[in-house]
Amino acid sequence: MDKLNKIDKELLQQIADLHGIPQGSYNIRKNGKLVSRVSDSDIEIVSKQDKSGIDIIVAQNVKNKSVHIPVIVTEAGLTDLVYNDFYIGDNAEVTIIAGCGVHNESNVASGHNGIHSFHIGKNAKVVYIEKHLGLGKGKGEKILNPTTKVVMDENSYFEMQTIQLGGVSYSNRKTTAKLMKNSELSIKESILTTDNQTAKTNFVVDLVGNNCKCNVVSRSVAKNNSTQEFKSKLVGKSSCFGRVECDAILLDNAQVKSIPEIDARCVDATLNHEATVGKIAGEQLLKLITLGLTQQEAEDVIIKGYLK
Amino acid sequence: MLELKNISYSVVDDNNKSIDILKDINLKFNKGINVITGQNGSGKSSLIKLIMNINQSSSGKIMYNKKDISALDITERANLGFTLAFQQPIRFKGLKVKDLLDIASSKNNKLADICDYLSKVGMCAKDYINRELDSTLSGGELKRIELALALAKGGEVFLFDEPEAGIDLWSFENLIDIFKNLKDKIVIIVSHQEKIIECASKVIVLDNNGITEYNKVDAINKIKKLQCGRLGGNRG
């Protein structure tokens, strides 16, 4: 941790709520290199031998444990590529805090491509939180392209919170999931884009096992000239339930595209989607203004709450 | 004292024709419970919104404690002590009951504070403090939270637009108590309810002929007469 400067610490604080050395296992990566790691028998972290990245192995029956694996990029022109594989043992219950922060003061692009694969054991429960942030005043783009692949065994639960805090010039978020019998997937996405930023999201969920469930909720705010594209595809192959909700607030000259797809291949599959894109509701602003806020303060409160 | 002087309010219809909603209204509101009642479409809610500056009058002025506040915008009036409880409560995705109560009261409320506000409208803080104001709450629950927001904000001039709408019988009794506890403020309530009219110190009936001030008994009789007329004439 001593190798980290003020900017590094700010990034870690914002993307992983790290104010010091985290409890339990952790792996901090900076500019493509390992900065610090703690690994134990409950949550083992091992470097890959064939390519860049780590294996995170959570033992069976581990309860109430957490692991932090944040990545920061501060080197101009660097595009970090990492493959992280998570093996979650049967009956384990764990919280994984990932996230990536890019600080760029230069005029050349820098970024991070994280390829995360999850293998969730039977009856396991996982909460996975990834926050993405861009900082720095340089004209160089801050690019983040996270890919998440999830395979869920029977009776497992996986909750993914993916949050783009702002400052990211371009992101292309790809998530695929395969759900087996009685498993449950919950995805909560929050994205803020401003200026000329672009954010793309693509969820593809295969509902394979009987009685599996999937709930995807995306809330985003697009300001200035930014653009967002939200694609989701639910494929129901069993007696299953799937739901996608995409809500976006649009301001200024921004653009939001929502492209949902539902593919039911079983008569007992129940799939639905809702999408709402529009400006902040006038009556919401009015209510807050009558409580004593200015128009700008009311807008900020609504946006902050929306993305919370 | 709150005084409306020669206030007029008109709207433009689809054919670009101006329609007078309120014309040359003169009203004085003192501390105590002032009830505005009258038929649908007579301009009661418009009047409340004019006082808050949500609607803008086409002429006239509003005086508060002898100062002309006509130029003050909604935020300024809110911060001066004007508090409005909406007829239709607003839903907010992402904002919780505590968030709104914190904004209304301008402080970071503790559970005991939230309990204080919500218990006045018959709600248990623990059940609602972390609930989002979204479609998971019923209309009646949202209405009671709307009233709690008004109490949390506080102020000197309280405006309630049909506060009884969507409120169940048990909560209705609480509602009367809320108004009675605000009697040292200027309370203006748009309502059709006899029980609310009965606790008023002043009753104003709005109809096509304009404004008439009544005592409580005459006001209730007038409302009943207006309601009979709306239902097709005198059935007595």
Interface residues (C-beta under 8 A of the other chain):
Chain A: R219 D247 A281 E283 Q284 L286 K287 L288 I289 T290 L291 G292 L293 T294 Q295 V301 I302 G305 Y306 L307 K308
Chain B: M52 I54 I74 T75 A78 N79 T83 L84 F86 Q88 I90 F92 K93 G94 L95 K96 D99 L100 I103 A104 S106 L149 K153
